[in-house]
Amino acid sequence: MRYPKRIGRLSVPGRKVQLATAAMLVATTVAACGGQDDGAKASAPKAPATIPELTKDPLTLSFIWFDWPPAHALEAFANAEYKKERPNATIKVNTVPNANWHDAIFTQFAAHKTDFDIPILDSQHIGEAVTNGNILDITDFVKTNIDVKAYNPYLLAAYGQFPQAETGKRDENASLYGLPLLGDTWTMIYRKDLIGDKPPQTWDQMISVAEKCQTDHPGVSGLAFHQANGSDAAAVTYNTVNGVYGGNLWDSKTRKIDGVLNDTAGQEAMDVLVNKMKPLTAKGSGNWFIDEVNAAVAQGKACIAFNWIAASGGLLDPKQSTLGTTREQILDKLGFATLPSQKTNLVPLGGMGMHVSAYSSKTNQAEALNFMKWFERADIQKKWAAAGGVPSRKDALESPEFLNAGPFNQVYTDSVPRMRDMWNVPEYARLVDIENTNVNAALNGAKKPKDALDDIAKEQQGVLDSGSRKGGGGL
Amino acid sequence: MSDPAPLTTDHPGQAASATPPAPGRSRRLSDRGLAVAFISPALLLLLAMSVFPLLWALYLSFTDYSATRGGPAHFIWFENYTAILTSAQVHLRALTTLIYVFGAVTLQTVLGFAIAYLISRRTHGRGLLTTLFLVPMMLSPVVVGLFWRFMLDAQFGVINSMLGSLGLGQVEWLTRQRTALISLIVVDTWQWTPFIMLIALAGLTAVPKYLYEAASIDRASEWFRFRTITLPLVWPLLLIAVLFRAIEAFRLFDLVYILTSGGPGVSTETLSFHVYKVAFLGFNTGTASAYGILMVLIVIVLTQLYLRYLNKLKED
């Protein structure tokens, strides 16, 4: 006999399944809610003043950086040299595309679990990492193990100190969260065979020389520089011109951007960039960054170009260049110089520091501290310079190992006293995105220069002032 | 003489239960229990990977939580939703997304149907042609984005090189406001027209041949046959393909990321790309969750309206 099935009531196994599902959802939610307490601390944990006992077991010390020649140079150099002192340690430099660099590091920080021990952060990322407690406070460790007087104080501050160093002076009382790994700034690359051996000295002179070169040599553009809206490309370009023409990015004491960035000097800088420099670039160069600028130089398509020194090594490789079949032939045509000055002689600060992940194991944190102490030694800094790195110790910067390693290294040494960084605040990623997209829009005709600059100032001010806002953060 | 086996049974599964259980099988494990045991791994996976994250995102959307800043999540109720719906930045991205979806899906539908119609009229090599046309659809969007980026490069790209050999000037495909969005639409169309073509082809081959035979006896013109037989019969299937493509296009992220990074300025930033920036540049997890939930709601509501229209079409 068949019984009619009751409607509206599940069978016992069905109810059990539903109950189990609900219980699992509640349990997972509670577990996830509970996990948030881990992040309640808002300051960086402290590293020990002395290096703890190191393991004798095989160990891999992992870095994370973006994919460019210095990353590969570091892995090769560290495995060759550090292994001499720590044979059980292997150095692995994991790389990600430049555009994913910040996200790749901070998404792991958000998970409170990292597959790297030493994140290589851009100098402006330190604020975000410190306030979120993602990297170790190494102030005590530095006091005990590092000769801070050996460094240019601004470089030590730029790559490790938070809050940011103002006016290029290191605050002796501020905490340190990192140590210099690779210094960098822009170099002016110019065609000696097209514009002569002597590089232009002022920004206005540079523009007129580029204009003449472009007119005299059809098919070669007067200028090549970063304009892309990814990473910090277009933003660094505007900030450089802004600095040279006497502008300021903000008033750090009052946290005021609107009215400072877009003052008369700022407007003039934007006008120079969009109306005088942009017409001298190649058509369609509005999305160029490091590689594209290097390609234009290597193919003989630019009279004057600007690029990061650490990324310029490939220009001397005959396999990648149409300017000559040997390094000497290429150097007959290419010259490297410090940036021209105008109202000021400021140049952009590039480069990065080493930090220790707060989520790395104690064993690896100890190894990371030992590596940093080793890396900052005078003899190792000179070896790093000879291997293609850009050191931050004063003795290494003046050493023949560094100055003879590349034709642009003297440019770096000469540029160090002229450096200016961006805002080293936790909101950096959003500030730079606002500037990047608006400068890129102005360079590509999507916005008028004045409107773009006013929009940058207004939107960036909104980000700095949004601390008390409750909803819609990030829009 | 053995007993005759039952010819029918109310529950097919009961026929099996008449046989003795297999050795080792627990007597307490009923058929239903067995069914639950089999589906529970998939069910658990679905709950853990889809249902829970969705519910969690829904919860976070009512808070000011940030994944990197940590700390407790404070309830701010609908403030994220209000901020998103009233944001001029969001409106701008919504308009860009709308233009993109409309442009790309319209172009794909016209081209996809045209190609399918032409292929369906061939008797030889139809399989080979269909396979060749499907190749773009099988590629990863990142790969497609990268090689189109090279091809569209204003200085070194093959497209401008071809235009130059025809005596035409250089076009800044990816760095001008209008051409950048058009480039995105063209690349998406190149990749996804085969999808529409495939579904249209299935519809075209399912049209009964006797209808065409009857029409040719009546000496109906080619256009009349297309308008009164082909299109009405394929139309419902085509609309389903359009629905799938529109949902996919609405979520566009990868091509924008590779080809234009949303530029020049933010002129090719779609809603998905903007959500990514909100979520990962400032790690505003609460806002990004609300943004994502709103996008899901929009898709659900529009899909429901569309399906109702489809049902109405079917009833008519």
Boltz contact constraints between the chains, C-beta under 6 A:
constraints:
  - contact:
      token1: [A, 13]
      token2: [B, 32]
      max_distance: 6.0
  - contact:
      token1: [A, 28]
      token2: [B, 52]
      max_distance: 6.0
  - contact:
      token1: [A, 39]
      token2: [B, 70]
      max_distance: 6.0
  - contact:
      token1: [A, 40]
      token2: [B, 71]
      max_distance: 6.0
  - contact:
      token1: [A, 103]
      token2: [B, 280]
      max_distance: 6.0
  - contact:
      token1: [A, 106]
      token2: [B, 68]
      max_distance: 6.0
  - contact:
      token1: [A, 109]
      token2: [B, 68]
      max_distance: 6.0
  - contact:
      token1: [A, 110]
      token2: [B, 67]
      max_distance: 6.0
  - contact:
      token1: [A, 110]
      token2: [B, 68]
      max_distance: 6.0
  - contact:
      token1: [A, 132]
      token2: [B, 68]
      max_distance: 6.0
  - contact:
      token1: [A, 132]
      token2: [B, 69]
      max_distance: 6.0
  - contact:
      token1: [A, 229]
      token2: [B, 261]
      max_distance: 6.0
  - contact:
      token1: [A, 229]
      token2: [B, 263]
      max_distance: 6.0
  - contact:
      token1: [A, 230]
      token2: [B, 261]
      max_distance: 6.0
  - contact:
      token1: [A, 282]
      token2: [B, 155]
      max_distance: 6.0
  - contact:
      token1: [A, 283]
      token2: [B, 154]
      max_distance: 6.0
  - contact:
      token1: [A, 283]
      token2: [B, 170]
      max_distance: 6.0
  - contact:
      token1: [A, 284]
      token2: [B, 154]
      max_distance: 6.0
  - contact:
      token1: [A, 284]
      token2: [B, 155]
      max_distance: 6.0
  - contact:
      token1: [A, 284]
      token2: [B, 172]
      max_distance: 6.0
  - contact:
      token1: [A, 284]
      token2: [B, 175]
      max_distance: 6.0
  - contact:
      token1: [A, 286]
      token2: [B, 175]
      max_distance: 6.0
  - contact:
      token1: [A, 287]
      token2: [B, 174]
      max_distance: 6.0
  - contact:
      token1: [A, 287]
      token2: [B, 175]
      max_distance: 6.0
  - contact:
      token1: [A, 429]
      token2: [B, 281]
      max_distance: 6.0
  - contact:
      token1: [A, 430]
      token2: [B, 281]
      max_distance: 6.0
  - contact:
      token1: [A, 430]
      token2: [B, 282]
      max_distance: 6.0
  - contact:
      token1: [A, 433]
      token2: [B, 281]
      max_distance: 6.0
  - contact:
      token1: [A, 437]
      token2: [B, 265]
      max_distance: 6.0
  - contact:
      token1: [A, 437]
      token2: [B, 266]
      max_distance: 6.0
  - contact:
      token1: [A, 440]
      token2: [B, 263]
      max_distance: 6.0
  - contact:
      token1: [A, 440]
      token2: [B, 264]
      max_distance: 6.0
  - contact:
      token1: [A, 440]
      token2: [B, 265]
      max_distance: 6.0
  - contact:
      token1: [A, 441]
      token2: [B, 264]
      max_distance: 6.0
  - contact:
      token1: [A, 441]
      token2: [B, 265]
      max_distance: 6.0
  - contact:
      token1: [A, 444]
      token2: [B, 175]
      max_distance: 6.0
  - contact:
      token1: [A, 444]
      token2: [B, 264]
      max_distance: 6.0
  - contact:
      token1: [A, 446]
      token2: [B, 177]
      max_distance: 6.0
  - contact:
      token1: [A, 446]
      token2: [B, 264]
      max_distance: 6.0
  - contact:
      token1: [A, 446]
      token2: [B, 265]
      max_distance: 6.0
  - contact:
      token1: [A, 446]
      token2: [B, 267]
      max_distance: 6.0
  - contact:
      token1: [A, 470]
      token2: [B, 64]
      max_distance: 6.0
  - contact:
      token1: [A, 470]
      token2: [B, 76]
      max_distance: 6.0
  - contact:
      token1: [A, 470]
      token2: [B, 79]
      max_distance: 6.0
  - contact:
      token1: [A, 471]
      token2: [B, 76]
      max_distance: 6.0
  - contact:
      token1: [A, 471]
      token2: [B, 79]
      max_distance: 6.0
  - contact:
      token1: [A, 471]
      token2: [B, 80]
      max_distance: 6.0
  - contact:
      token1: [A, 471]
      token2: [B, 83]
      max_distance: 6.0
  - contact:
      token1: [A, 472]
      token2: [B, 80]
      max_distance: 6.0
  - contact:
      token1: [A, 472]
      token2: [B, 83]
      max_distance: 6.0
  - contact:
      token1: [A, 472]
      token2: [B, 287]
      max_distance: 6.0
  - contact:
      token1: [A, 473]
      token2: [B, 284]
      max_distance: 6.0
  - contact:
      token1: [A, 473]
      token2: [B, 287]
      max_distance: 6.0
  - contact:
      token1: [A, 474]
      token2: [B, 278]
      max_distance: 6.0
  - contact:
      token1: [A, 474]
      token2: [B, 282]
      max_distance: 6.0
  - contact:
      token1: [A, 474]
      token2: [B, 284]
      max_distance: 6.0
  - contact:
      token1: [A, 474]
      token2: [B, 287]
      max_distance: 6.0
  - contact:
      token1: [A, 475]
      token2: [B, 87]
      max_distance: 6.0
  - contact:
      token1: [A, 475]
      token2: [B, 89]
      max_distance: 6.0
